[in-house]
Amino acid sequence: MNGSDSIHHRLFFVVPFVRFQILSRSSHSHKLTCLEEPSRNADFLFVSPENGHQRTSTTTTTIQNPFTIHNYSTGTVPGACSSTPVVPSLARPHMSSMSNAGRIFWKIGSPPPAELSCKNPFLATLIPRTAAWFSVDDERVALLDGYNACCYTPPTIIFGIKTLPPAMIAKLMEAKVCTMSSATVRESQAAYQKAACLEGDIPQDFTFDELGMKARKSKQGYPAAVDAAPIKMHCSLNQIVNFDGTSDGESMIILTVETFLVDGSALSPPTEIMAGRDIKAKIDAELIQPVVSLGNGIFAPLAGLRSMPRPQKQNDGGWVSNAFEGNPPTVGTSNYGAMEWSYKVHGPQCPLGFNPITALIMPRSIGWISTYKKDGRIPHIAPYSFFVDVARGKQPMVVFSGARKNGEIKKDAQTDAEDMGCFVYNMVSEDLAVAMNYSAAEMGRNESEFELAGLAQEKATIVDAPVVKDAHVKYECEYIQTVDIASFSLVIGKVVGISVDASVLTNGRVDHMKARPITRLGYMNEYGILK
Ligand SMILES: Cc1cc2nc3c(=O)[nH]c(=O)nc-3n(C[C@H](O)[C@H](O)[C@H](O)COP(=O)(O)O)c2cc1C
């Protein structure tokens, strides 16, 4: 571990934990991995286990105006997602409603309200953000503060052009290849403090030396990676989508991950939930110890893992969700070698036995997308963890990526956003986690997930879409465009209004300790919380 002098090592404690499951018919106890309260060192939070990874438990591209898309390579591998429309019949008590008194609403284009008193009020509300180290040569590296996956095969990544230093973007355009290395607790606090971009400033790049990091040269001709990073991704430039309407050069960069390199120290034995599938090893978030950005130079590791399998359909047509609870402990010891997956070499199935993109690009924030169906104004809502901002200047923009069934049938959120010309992002906080899970039920177009989840709804202030009344942060978005990448659709929206619950702000920023947003990890049941 580099620069360990500035990292506070803490022990993991494992305590028995039993929690009632909400409306679940099978109740079993789990163990909660409980971490000691992390040290708050200036504006940097870190928790790392004492024993490293030794634990006792625990395209075809559719291009439409107004974008210009530079296509450097194409992916054409079809994919599929399961969706079986059903008739739900689950009545749940409505969640408590929050008064509107403490709400702040910022209409983009007008001066931000005094309560959001910071350099970039949009970014001050957009937490957490997935982070990675980014290099375009063997010398220099920058911290990419906010990116996400957007397609399984080919494995694809997106972020806004302004998230990286301009010099790196220029080099990326020229070389058309780059390397990304996971941002984890292995790098020193000093490295993060130096490399972090304060919101409103232009991102900077540094030599590996300047950040006290060792570079690992690539054997395959890609730029160097951070040596200590358990996950390394060699990428090629797929497309640049210019948002012509926004005047200040905002664009969305799309990369194809050509090769994933995963260190053996990030792998653990398959868990019970993976039984019956031919899975060789689990890519383990607890071993990777990723760091997320909370904005303005503040980074935090995961404080705990949570488990919540997708809601199950019952024989009577209703749906049942488990509670949002502690992840079952990992069993067995880890003794794995490094793993390499290149979809062009190995095909869509990674040697570990599954498509690992969600286990490698994480923790992801969840875009909880609400819309009206045009015909009948049925309120729809569903979670999309392929969600990220793609412009963070005067005109913020966000994107969610929806899988199309058989590469063709769109999910409701996409259809509605395109039909109605708008959608809303709602933040998922811990108290809304179970409702969020219900909203992922595959329901018919004429059914409302709001009703199934017992969610109080309101109409958005500017756009014609419903919002989750109790969500701490909401972005009202005008639909701009859809870009198809293989069997996924990237639905892009201009943020026109931001609604924030004043009680989750500290010094003009959304405070993760108050808002308690949850993050999505790799597997069907896995989530992370920040402490
Ligand atoms: C936490 C979570 C994150 C999800 N993220 C995505 C995603 O990024 N893209 C996607 O296509 N489906 C995702 N899903 C599945 C969709 O939510 C699910 O298919 C839902 O039924 C779609 O609803 P809709 O058709 O009403 O939009 C996710 C599910 C969960 C529980």
The ligand as an SDF file (V2000), in Angstrom:
LIG
                    3D

 31 33  0  0  0  0  0  0  0  0999 V2000
  -30.4500   -1.2380   -8.2720 C   0  0  0  0  0  0  0  0  0  0  0  0
  -30.8980   -1.5470   -9.6780 C   0  0  0  0  0  0  0  0  0  0  0  0
  -30.2470   -0.9570  -10.7410 C   0  0  0  0  0  0  0  0  0  0  0  0
  -30.6570   -1.2220  -12.0620 C   0  0  0  0  0  0  0  0  0  0  0  0
  -29.9840   -0.6090  -13.1020 N   0  0  0  0  0  0  0  0  0  0  0  0
  -30.3820   -0.8300  -14.3740 C   0  0  0  0  0  0  0  0  0  0  0  0
  -29.7060   -0.1830  -15.4620 C   0  0  0  0  0  0  0  0  0  0  0  0
  -28.7580    0.5810  -15.2870 O   0  0  0  0  0  0  0  0  0  0  0  0
  -30.1580   -0.4250  -16.7280 N   0  0  0  0  0  0  0  0  0  0  0  0
  -31.2180   -1.2700  -16.9610 C   0  0  0  0  0  0  0  0  0  0  0  0
  -31.5780   -1.4580  -18.1240 O   0  0  0  0  0  0  0  0  0  0  0  0
  -31.8710   -1.8870  -15.9550 N   0  0  0  0  0  0  0  0  0  0  0  0
  -31.4900   -1.6710  -14.6650 C   0  0  0  0  0  0  0  0  0  0  0  0
  -32.1580   -2.2850  -13.6310 N   0  0  0  0  0  0  0  0  0  0  0  0
  -33.3520   -3.0670  -13.9370 C   0  0  0  0  0  0  0  0  0  0  0  0
  -34.5580   -2.1540  -14.1520 C   0  0  0  0  0  0  0  0  0  0  0  0
  -34.8050   -1.3400  -13.0150 O   0  0  0  0  0  0  0  0  0  0  0  0
  -35.8140   -3.0160  -14.4130 C   0  0  0  0  0  0  0  0  0  0  0  0
  -35.6510   -3.7040  -15.6250 O   0  0  0  0  0  0  0  0  0  0  0  0
  -37.0960   -2.2180  -14.4290 C   0  0  0  0  0  0  0  0  0  0  0  0
  -38.1810   -3.0900  -14.4730 O   0  0  0  0  0  0  0  0  0  0  0  0
  -37.2030   -1.3000  -15.6120 C   0  0  0  0  0  0  0  0  0  0  0  0
  -38.4180   -0.6000  -15.4500 O   0  0  0  0  0  0  0  0  0  0  0  0
  -39.1200    0.2640  -16.5660 P   0  0  0  0  0  0  0  0  0  0  0  0
  -39.3120   -0.6490  -17.7680 O   0  0  0  0  0  0  0  0  0  0  0  0
  -40.4210    0.6410  -15.9060 O   0  0  0  0  0  0  0  0  0  0  0  0
  -38.2700    1.4620  -16.8620 O   0  0  0  0  0  0  0  0  0  0  0  0
  -31.7530   -2.0850  -12.3010 C   0  0  0  0  0  0  0  0  0  0  0  0
  -32.4020   -2.6970  -11.2160 C   0  0  0  0  0  0  0  0  0  0  0  0
  -31.9700   -2.4420   -9.9290 C   0  0  0  0  0  0  0  0  0  0  0  0
  -32.6730   -3.0920   -8.7650 C   0  0  0  0  0  0  0  0  0  0  0  0
  1  2  1  0
  2  3  1  0
  2 30  2  0
  3  4  2  0
  4  5  1  0
  4 28  1  0
  5  6  2  0
  6  7  1  0
  6 13  1  0
  7  8  2  0
  7  9  1  0
  9 10  1  0
 10 11  2  0
 10 12  1  0
 12 13  2  0
 13 14  1  0
 14 15  1  0
 14 28  1  0
 15 16  1  0
 16 17  1  0
 16 18  1  0
 18 19  1  0
 18 20  1  0
 20 21  1  0
 20 22  1  0
 22 23  1  0
 23 24  1  0
 24 25  2  0
 24 26  1  0
 24 27  1  0
 28 29  2  0
 29 30  1  0
 30 31  1  0
M  END
$$$$
